[in-house]
Amino acid sequence: MFLKIGELARRAGLTVRALRHYGDIGLLVPSERSSGGYRLYDRKDVARLYRIQALRRLDLSLAEIGALLVDNDAGGLAGIVERQVAQLDREIRQASALRTHLLAMQGQLQASEEPAIDDWLVALESMVAGAKYFSDDELRTLASQRDGQADAVAPERAELTALLHELIASGASPEIPQSQALAQRWIGMLLAETGGDEGLLMKLYDMHWNEPSLHSLTGVDREGMRFISHAMAFARLQLYAAHCSESEMATLRAHYVAQTDAWPPLIAEVRQQMLQGALADSAAVRALALRWQALSLAKAGGDAALHIKLQDAFRNDAALRAGSGIDAPLAGYIGRAIAQLGTATVPSP
């Protein structure tokens, strides 16, 4: 019995794109091809996919999984089981910590005391973000940054949230100075919360964008996030004035901010490929590099010379990079992918 790629993807809870990527990197090559060239998977392929997915749950990169699957002896399997046990131990500790935290909140509620917003966020992150968005180390980083700062940050967060609602309700443009100042303070607050880690900043954005339950707790929904993102783009646009002529700035003002909404999901996809160990010259990463290159050129209005000037400015001006979600490892990774396309420039927001 053979399964076509669409059927296997549906029954395995994966995307067709993911299975194609597994094939491109040699991790799961289908045993057969139909006369029409369609990929066909047999029982052995499905069993291999099961092992791949079991190892993915252990937070291993695809490169690590490929190396482990080469070793099919008992010793290799014993190592996998050992990792599974360690993973379960971590999940038990996380569940125990969450239970303790919830019991404390329960005590507050029974005493008619409203838990602080950070208490709710800790609980929500433990339930949602712990496994879905952040690794154990990343959660520890967020927790350590929060320790001792929650009381100090809460008033600023409340002030910024109120100002955000006021600006949106009044129909204010993200371009006005008040909006830009709000965005810069907001991103600064989040960077402090993540210890200056641009990767964690982008994961926070991804979590808040995709988890509606967070919106009621933070007071910031997708409309608010988009407002902040666009205001930050206008603020960053002003910084390019030190690197561009008046005519170039006119081009940027016509095209730059229009690309804003497309950057965060693309940056997140590239980072995910990097963390999974996908090679920079793999088909999936090359496709992302093409999208990155096209977006980067579009913000320059298709002007190749201006495009290169923007890359140089972003590379050399730390203020332009702050809050972009792009750190040195990611820039190097996408840079290698873009080099495969025949260009030496590294696009950026």
C-alpha positions as a Markdown table, in Angstrom:
| # | Residue | x | y | z |
|---|---|---|---|---|
| 1 | Met | 0.0 | 0.0 | 0.0 |
| 2 | Phe | 1.3 | 3.4 | -1.0 |
| 3 | Leu | 0.2 | 6.9 | 0.2 |
| 4 | Lys | 0.5 | 10.0 | -1.9 |
| 5 | Ile | 2.1 | 13.0 | -0.2 |
| 6 | Gly | -1.2 | 14.8 | 0.4 |
| 7 | Glu | -2.7 | 11.8 | 2.2 |
| 8 | Leu | 0.4 | 11.2 | 4.3 |
| 9 | Ala | 0.5 | 14.9 | 5.3 |
| 10 | Arg | -3.1 | 14.9 | 6.3 |
| 11 | Arg | -2.9 | 11.7 | 8.4 |
| 12 | Ala | 0.4 | 12.7 | 10.0 |
| 13 | Gly | -0.8 | 16.3 | 10.8 |
| 14 | Leu | 2.0 | 17.9 | 8.7 |
| 15 | Thr | 2.0 | 20.1 | 5.7 |
| 16 | Val | 2.9 | 18.9 | 2.2 |
| 17 | Arg | 5.6 | 21.6 | 2.3 |
| 18 | Ala | 7.2 | 20.0 | 5.3 |
| 19 | Leu | 7.2 | 16.5 | 3.7 |
| 20 | Arg | 8.8 | 17.9 | 0.6 |
| 21 | His | 11.4 | 19.6 | 2.7 |
| 22 | Tyr | 12.1 | 16.3 | 4.5 |
| 23 | Gly | 12.7 | 14.8 | 1.0 |
| 24 | Asp | 14.8 | 17.7 | -0.2 |
| 25 | Ile | 17.3 | 17.3 | 2.7 |
| 26 | Gly | 17.3 | 13.5 | 2.5 |
| 27 | Leu | 15.5 | 12.9 | 5.8 |
| 28 | Leu | 12.5 | 11.1 | 4.3 |
| 29 | Val | 12.8 | 10.2 | 0.7 |
| 30 | Pro | 9.7 | 8.4 | -0.7 |
| 31 | Ser | 10.4 | 4.8 | -1.8 |
| 32 | Glu | 8.5 | 5.1 | -5.1 |
| 33 | Arg | 7.3 | 7.6 | -7.7 |
| 34 | Ser | 4.2 | 7.2 | -9.7 |
| 35 | Ser | 4.3 | 7.2 | -13.5 |
| 36 | Gly | 3.2 | 10.8 | -13.2 |
| 37 | Gly | 6.1 | 11.7 | -10.9 |
| 38 | Tyr | 4.1 | 11.8 | -7.7 |
| 39 | Arg | 5.8 | 10.8 | -4.4 |
| 40 | Leu | 4.6 | 7.5 | -3.0 |
| 41 | Tyr | 5.3 | 6.4 | 0.6 |
| 42 | Asp | 5.2 | 2.8 | 1.8 |
| 43 | Arg | 5.0 | 1.2 | 5.3 |
| 44 | Lys | 8.8 | 1.6 | 5.8 |
| 45 | Asp | 8.5 | 5.4 | 5.0 |
| 46 | Val | 5.7 | 5.9 | 7.4 |
| 47 | Ala | 7.6 | 4.1 | 10.2 |
| 48 | Arg | 10.6 | 6.4 | 9.5 |
| 49 | Leu | 8.3 | 9.4 | 9.6 |
| 50 | Tyr | 7.0 | 8.2 | 13.0 |
| 51 | Arg | 10.6 | 8.2 | 14.4 |
| 52 | Ile | 11.3 | 11.6 | 12.9 |
| 53 | Gln | 8.2 | 13.1 | 14.6 |
| 54 | Ala | 9.1 | 11.4 | 17.9 |
| 55 | Leu | 12.5 | 13.0 | 17.8 |
| 56 | Arg | 11.1 | 16.4 | 16.8 |
| 57 | Arg | 9.2 | 16.4 | 20.0 |
| 58 | Leu | 12.5 | 16.2 | 21.8 |
| 59 | Asp | 13.5 | 19.6 | 20.3 |
| 60 | Leu | 16.2 | 18.1 | 18.1 |
| 61 | Ser | 17.2 | 19.8 | 14.9 |
| 62 | Leu | 16.6 | 18.1 | 11.6 |
| 63 | Ala | 20.3 | 17.7 | 11.2 |
| 64 | Glu | 20.5 | 15.9 | 14.6 |
| 65 | Ile | 17.6 | 13.7 | 13.7 |
| 66 | Gly | 19.2 | 12.7 | 10.4 |
| 67 | Ala | 22.4 | 11.7 | 12.2 |
| 68 | Leu | 20.4 | 9.6 | 14.8 |
| 69 | Leu | 18.4 | 7.8 | 12.1 |
| 70 | Val | 21.6 | 6.6 | 10.5 |
| 71 | Asp | 22.2 | 4.6 | 13.7 |
| 72 | Asn | 19.5 | 1.8 | 13.9 |
| 73 | Asp | 21.1 | -0.4 | 16.5 |
| 74 | Ala | 19.9 | -0.9 | 20.1 |
| 75 | Gly | 22.3 | 1.7 | 21.4 |
| 76 | Gly | 20.8 | 4.4 | 19.1 |
| 77 | Leu | 17.3 | 3.5 | 20.2 |
| 78 | Ala | 18.3 | 3.5 | 23.9 |
| 79 | Gly | 19.5 | 7.0 | 23.4 |
| 80 | Ile | 16.2 | 8.1 | 21.9 |
| 81 | Val | 14.3 | 6.6 | 24.8 |
| 82 | Glu | 16.7 | 8.3 | 27.3 |
| 83 | Arg | 15.9 | 11.6 | 25.6 |
| 84 | Gln | 12.2 | 10.9 | 25.8 |
| 85 | Val | 12.4 | 10.2 | 29.5 |
| 86 | Ala | 14.3 | 13.4 | 30.1 |
| 87 | Gln | 11.7 | 15.3 | 28.1 |
| 88 | Leu | 8.9 | 13.8 | 30.2 |
| 89 | Asp | 10.8 | 14.8 | 33.3 |
| 90 | Arg | 10.9 | 18.4 | 32.1 |
| 91 | Glu | 7.2 | 18.4 | 31.3 |
| 92 | Ile | 6.4 | 17.0 | 34.8 |
| 93 | Arg | 8.5 | 19.8 | 36.4 |
| 94 | Gln | 6.8 | 22.4 | 34.3 |
| 95 | Ala | 3.3 | 21.1 | 35.1 |
| 96 | Ser | 4.3 | 21.0 | 38.8 |
| 97 | Ala | 5.5 | 24.6 | 38.7 |
| 98 | Leu | 2.3 | 25.7 | 36.9 |
| 99 | Arg | 0.2 | 23.9 | 39.5 |
| 100 | Thr | 2.0 | 25.8 | 42.3 |
| 101 | His | 1.5 | 29.1 | 40.5 |
| 102 | Leu | -2.2 | 28.4 | 39.9 |
| 103 | Leu | -2.8 | 27.5 | 43.5 |
| 104 | Ala | -1.3 | 30.8 | 44.6 |
| 105 | Met | -3.6 | 32.6 | 42.2 |
| 106 | Gln | -6.5 | 30.6 | 43.4 |
| 107 | Gly | -5.8 | 31.7 | 47.0 |
| 108 | Gln | -5.8 | 35.4 | 45.8 |
| 109 | Leu | -9.1 | 35.0 | 44.0 |
| 110 | Gln | -10.7 | 33.3 | 47.0 |
| 111 | Ala | -9.5 | 36.2 | 49.2 |
| 112 | Ser | -11.2 | 38.6 | 46.6 |
| 113 | Glu | -7.8 | 39.8 | 45.5 |
| 114 | Glu | -7.2 | 40.3 | 41.7 |
| 115 | Pro | -3.9 | 38.7 | 40.6 |
| 116 | Ala | -1.6 | 41.1 | 38.8 |
| 117 | Ile | -1.5 | 41.0 | 35.0 |
| 118 | Asp | 2.0 | 39.4 | 35.1 |
| 119 | Asp | 0.6 | 36.6 | 37.3 |
| 120 | Trp | -2.0 | 35.9 | 34.5 |
| 121 | Leu | 0.7 | 36.1 | 31.9 |
| 122 | Val | 3.0 | 33.7 | 33.7 |
| 123 | Ala | 0.1 | 31.2 | 33.9 |
| 124 | Leu | -0.8 | 31.7 | 30.2 |
| 125 | Glu | 2.8 | 31.4 | 29.0 |
| 126 | Ser | 3.1 | 28.2 | 31.0 |
| 127 | Met | 0.0 | 26.7 | 29.4 |
| 128 | Val | 0.4 | 28.0 | 25.9 |
| 129 | Ala | 3.8 | 29.4 | 25.1 |
| 130 | Gly | 5.9 | 26.9 | 27.1 |
| 131 | Ala | 5.8 | 24.1 | 24.6 |
| 132 | Lys | 4.3 | 25.9 | 21.5 |
| 133 | Tyr | 6.6 | 29.0 | 21.2 |
| 134 | Phe | 9.5 | 28.8 | 23.6 |
| 135 | Ser | 12.2 | 26.3 | 24.7 |
| 136 | Asp | 12.9 | 25.6 | 28.3 |
| 137 | Asp | 16.0 | 27.9 | 28.2 |
| 138 | Glu | 14.0 | 30.7 | 26.6 |
| 139 | Leu | 11.3 | 30.5 | 29.3 |
| 140 | Arg | 14.0 | 30.7 | 32.0 |
| 141 | Thr | 15.4 | 33.7 | 30.3 |
| 142 | Leu | 12.0 | 35.4 | 30.2 |
| 143 | Ala | 11.4 | 34.5 | 33.9 |
| 144 | Ser | 14.8 | 35.8 | 35.0 |
| 145 | Gln | 14.2 | 39.1 | 33.2 |
| 146 | Arg | 10.7 | 39.4 | 34.8 |
| 147 | Asp | 12.0 | 38.7 | 38.3 |
| 148 | Gly | 12.3 | 42.0 | 40.2 |
| 149 | Gln | 11.0 | 44.0 | 37.3 |
| 150 | Ala | 7.3 | 43.2 | 37.2 |
| 151 | Asp | 6.3 | 45.9 | 39.7 |
| 152 | Ala | 8.4 | 48.5 | 37.9 |
| 153 | Val | 7.2 | 47.6 | 34.4 |
| 154 | Ala | 3.5 | 47.3 | 35.2 |
| 155 | Pro | 2.8 | 51.1 | 35.4 |
| 156 | Glu | 4.6 | 51.8 | 32.1 |
| 157 | Arg | 2.8 | 48.9 | 30.4 |
| 158 | Ala | -0.6 | 50.3 | 31.6 |
| 159 | Glu | 0.4 | 53.8 | 30.5 |
| 160 | Leu | 1.4 | 52.7 | 27.0 |
| 161 | Thr | -1.7 | 50.5 | 26.6 |
| 162 | Ala | -4.0 | 53.4 | 27.5 |
| 163 | Leu | -2.1 | 55.7 | 25.1 |
| 164 | Leu | -2.3 | 53.1 | 22.4 |
| 165 | His | -6.1 | 52.8 | 22.8 |
| 166 | Glu | -6.4 | 56.6 | 22.8 |
| 167 | Leu | -4.5 | 57.0 | 19.6 |
| 168 | Ile | -6.4 | 54.2 | 17.8 |
| 169 | Ala | -9.8 | 55.5 | 19.0 |
| 170 | Ser | -9.0 | 59.0 | 17.8 |
| 171 | Gly | -8.1 | 57.7 | 14.3 |
| 172 | Ala | -4.4 | 58.9 | 14.7 |
| 173 | Ser | -2.0 | 57.8 | 12.0 |
| 174 | Pro | 1.0 | 55.6 | 13.0 |
| 175 | Glu | 3.1 | 58.2 | 11.2 |
| 176 | Ile | 2.7 | 61.0 | 13.7 |
| 177 | Pro | 5.4 | 61.7 | 16.3 |
| 178 | Gln | 3.3 | 60.6 | 19.2 |
| 179 | Ser | 2.7 | 57.2 | 17.6 |
| 180 | Gln | 6.3 | 56.7 | 16.7 |
| 181 | Ala | 7.4 | 57.6 | 20.3 |
| 182 | Leu | 4.8 | 55.1 | 21.7 |
| 183 | Ala | 6.2 | 52.3 | 19.4 |
| 184 | Gln | 9.8 | 53.0 | 20.3 |
| 185 | Arg | 8.9 | 52.9 | 24.1 |
| 186 | Trp | 6.9 | 49.7 | 23.6 |
| 187 | Ile | 9.6 | 47.9 | 21.7 |
| 188 | Gly | 12.2 | 49.1 | 24.2 |
| 189 | Met | 10.0 | 47.6 | 27.0 |
| 190 | Leu | 9.8 | 44.2 | 25.2 |
| 191 | Leu | 13.5 | 44.2 | 24.5 |
| 192 | Ala | 14.2 | 44.7 | 28.2 |
| 193 | Glu | 11.8 | 41.9 | 28.9 |
| 194 | Thr | 13.7 | 39.6 | 26.6 |
| 195 | Gly | 17.2 | 40.7 | 27.6 |
| 196 | Gly | 17.8 | 42.3 | 24.3 |
| 197 | Asp | 17.2 | 39.0 | 22.4 |
| 198 | Glu | 15.8 | 39.8 | 19.0 |
| 199 | Gly | 14.8 | 36.2 | 18.5 |
| 200 | Leu | 12.8 | 36.1 | 21.7 |
| 201 | Leu | 11.2 | 39.5 | 20.7 |
| 202 | Met | 10.0 | 37.9 | 17.4 |
| 203 | Lys | 8.6 | 34.9 | 19.3 |
| 204 | Leu | 6.7 | 37.2 | 21.7 |
| 205 | Tyr | 5.2 | 38.9 | 18.6 |
| 206 | Asp | 4.3 | 35.6 | 17.1 |
| 207 | Met | 2.7 | 34.4 | 20.3 |
| 208 | His | 0.7 | 37.6 | 20.9 |
| 209 | Trp | -0.4 | 37.6 | 17.2 |
| 210 | Asn | -1.6 | 34.0 | 17.2 |
| 211 | Glu | -3.1 | 33.6 | 20.7 |
| 212 | Pro | -6.4 | 35.6 | 21.0 |
| 213 | Ser | -6.6 | 34.7 | 24.7 |
| 214 | Leu | -3.6 | 37.0 | 25.3 |
| 215 | His | -5.4 | 40.0 | 23.8 |
| 216 | Ser | -7.9 | 40.3 | 26.7 |
| 217 | Leu | -5.1 | 40.0 | 29.3 |
| 218 | Thr | -2.7 | 42.5 | 27.7 |
| 219 | Gly | -5.3 | 44.9 | 26.3 |
| 220 | Val | -3.5 | 44.7 | 22.9 |
| 221 | Asp | -5.2 | 42.9 | 20.0 |
| 222 | Arg | -4.0 | 42.5 | 16.4 |
| 223 | Glu | -5.2 | 46.0 | 15.5 |
| 224 | Gly | -3.0 | 47.4 | 18.3 |
| 225 | Met | 0.0 | 45.2 | 17.3 |
| 226 | Arg | -0.3 | 46.3 | 13.7 |
| 227 | Phe | -0.5 | 50.0 | 14.8 |
| 228 | Ile | 2.7 | 49.6 | 16.9 |
| 229 | Ser | 4.4 | 47.7 | 14.0 |
| 230 | His | 3.6 | 50.4 | 11.5 |
| 231 | Ala | 4.5 | 53.3 | 13.8 |
| 232 | Met | 7.9 | 51.5 | 14.4 |
| 233 | Ala | 8.3 | 51.3 | 10.6 |
| 234 | Phe | 7.8 | 55.0 | 10.3 |
| 235 | Ala | 10.3 | 55.6 | 13.1 |
| 236 | Arg | 12.8 | 53.4 | 11.4 |
| 237 | Leu | 12.1 | 55.2 | 8.1 |
| 238 | Gln | 13.2 | 58.5 | 9.7 |
| 239 | Leu | 16.6 | 56.9 | 10.7 |
| 240 | Tyr | 17.3 | 56.1 | 7.0 |
| 241 | Ala | 17.4 | 59.9 | 6.3 |
| 242 | Ala | 21.0 | 60.0 | 7.6 |
| 243 | His | 22.0 | 57.5 | 4.9 |
| 244 | Cys | 19.8 | 58.6 | 1.9 |
| 245 | Ser | 19.3 | 61.6 | -0.3 |
| 246 | Glu | 16.1 | 63.5 | -0.4 |
| 247 | Ser | 15.0 | 61.8 | -3.7 |
| 248 | Glu | 15.8 | 58.4 | -2.2 |
| 249 | Met | 13.8 | 59.3 | 0.9 |
| 250 | Ala | 10.8 | 60.2 | -1.3 |
| 251 | Thr | 11.0 | 56.7 | -2.8 |
| 252 | Leu | 11.2 | 55.2 | 0.6 |
| 253 | Arg | 8.2 | 57.1 | 1.9 |
| 254 | Ala | 6.2 | 55.8 | -1.1 |
| 255 | His | 7.1 | 52.2 | -0.6 |
| 256 | Tyr | 8.8 | 51.3 | 2.7 |
| 257 | Val | 5.9 | 51.0 | 5.2 |
| 258 | Ala | 3.7 | 49.1 | 2.7 |
| 259 | Gln | 5.9 | 46.0 | 3.3 |
| 260 | Thr | 5.6 | 46.1 | 7.1 |
| 261 | Asp | 3.0 | 43.4 | 7.7 |
| 262 | Ala | 4.8 | 40.9 | 5.5 |
| 263 | Trp | 8.1 | 40.9 | 7.5 |
| 264 | Pro | 7.3 | 39.4 | 10.9 |
| 265 | Pro | 5.9 | 36.1 | 9.6 |
| 266 | Leu | 8.7 | 35.8 | 7.1 |
| 267 | Ile | 11.4 | 36.4 | 9.7 |
| 268 | Ala | 9.7 | 33.8 | 11.9 |
| 269 | Glu | 9.7 | 31.2 | 9.1 |
| 270 | Val | 13.4 | 31.8 | 8.4 |
| 271 | Arg | 14.3 | 31.5 | 12.1 |
| 272 | Gln | 12.3 | 28.3 | 12.4 |
| 273 | Gln | 14.2 | 26.8 | 9.5 |
| 274 | Met | 17.5 | 27.9 | 11.1 |
| 275 | Leu | 16.6 | 26.4 | 14.4 |
| 276 | Gln | 15.6 | 23.2 | 12.7 |
| 277 | Gly | 19.0 | 22.9 | 11.2 |
| 278 | Ala | 17.9 | 23.3 | 7.6 |
| 279 | Leu | 20.8 | 24.0 | 5.2 |
| 280 | Ala | 20.9 | 27.5 | 3.8 |
| 281 | Asp | 20.9 | 26.1 | 0.3 |
| 282 | Ser | 17.9 | 23.8 | 0.8 |
| 283 | Ala | 14.9 | 24.3 | -1.4 |
| 284 | Ala | 12.7 | 25.5 | 1.4 |
| 285 | Val | 15.2 | 28.1 | 2.6 |
| 286 | Arg | 16.0 | 29.2 | -0.9 |
| 287 | Ala | 12.2 | 29.9 | -1.4 |
| 288 | Leu | 12.2 | 32.0 | 1.8 |
| 289 | Ala | 15.3 | 33.8 | 0.6 |
| 290 | Leu | 13.5 | 34.7 | -2.7 |
| 291 | Arg | 10.6 | 36.1 | -0.7 |
| 292 | Trp | 13.0 | 38.1 | 1.5 |
| 293 | Gln | 14.9 | 39.5 | -1.5 |
| 294 | Ala | 11.6 | 40.5 | -3.2 |
| 295 | Leu | 10.3 | 42.2 | -0.1 |
| 296 | Ser | 13.6 | 44.0 | 0.5 |
| 297 | Leu | 13.7 | 45.3 | -3.1 |
| 298 | Ala | 10.0 | 46.3 | -3.0 |
| 299 | Lys | 10.6 | 48.6 | 0.0 |
| 300 | Ala | 13.2 | 50.4 | -2.1 |
| 301 | Gly | 10.6 | 50.8 | -4.9 |
| 302 | Gly | 12.5 | 48.4 | -7.1 |
| 303 | Asp | 15.6 | 50.7 | -7.1 |
| 304 | Ala | 18.6 | 48.3 | -7.0 |
| 305 | Ala | 21.1 | 51.0 | -6.0 |
| 306 | Leu | 18.9 | 52.2 | -3.2 |
| 307 | His | 18.3 | 48.6 | -2.1 |
| 308 | Ile | 22.0 | 48.1 | -1.7 |
| 309 | Lys | 22.4 | 51.4 | 0.2 |
| 310 | Leu | 19.6 | 50.3 | 2.6 |
| 311 | Gln | 21.4 | 47.0 | 3.3 |
| 312 | Asp | 24.6 | 48.8 | 4.1 |
| 313 | Ala | 22.8 | 51.2 | 6.4 |
| 314 | Phe | 21.0 | 48.4 | 8.3 |
| 315 | Arg | 24.3 | 46.5 | 8.6 |
| 316 | Asn | 26.2 | 49.4 | 10.1 |
| 317 | Asp | 23.5 | 51.3 | 12.1 |
| 318 | Ala | 22.6 | 49.5 | 15.4 |
| 319 | Ala | 19.6 | 51.8 | 15.8 |
| 320 | Leu | 18.1 | 50.5 | 12.6 |
| 321 | Arg | 18.5 | 46.9 | 13.8 |
| 322 | Ala | 17.0 | 47.4 | 17.2 |
| 323 | Gly | 13.6 | 45.8 | 17.5 |
| 324 | Ser | 13.7 | 44.3 | 13.9 |
| 325 | Gly | 13.7 | 40.7 | 15.1 |
| 326 | Ile | 17.0 | 40.1 | 13.2 |
| 327 | Asp | 20.1 | 39.2 | 15.1 |
| 328 | Ala | 23.6 | 38.3 | 13.9 |
| 329 | Pro | 22.9 | 34.5 | 13.6 |
| 330 | Leu | 19.7 | 35.1 | 11.6 |
| 331 | Ala | 21.4 | 37.7 | 9.4 |
| 332 | Gly | 24.3 | 35.4 | 8.6 |
| 333 | Tyr | 21.9 | 32.5 | 7.9 |
| 334 | Ile | 19.7 | 34.4 | 5.5 |
| 335 | Gly | 22.8 | 36.0 | 4.0 |
| 336 | Arg | 24.1 | 32.6 | 3.1 |
| 337 | Ala | 20.8 | 31.6 | 1.5 |
| 338 | Ile | 20.7 | 34.8 | -0.5 |
| 339 | Ala | 24.3 | 34.2 | -1.7 |
| 340 | Gln | 23.0 | 31.1 | -3.3 |
| 341 | Leu | 20.7 | 33.3 | -5.4 |
| 342 | Gly | 23.6 | 35.1 | -6.8 |
| 343 | Thr | 23.6 | 38.3 | -4.7 |
| 344 | Ala | 25.9 | 39.4 | -1.9 |
| 345 | Thr | 23.5 | 41.8 | -0.2 |
| 346 | Val | 21.5 | 40.8 | 2.9 |
| 347 | Pro | 18.0 | 42.3 | 2.9 |
| 348 | Ser | 16.4 | 43.5 | 6.1 |
| 349 | Pro | 13.3 | 45.4 | 7.4 |
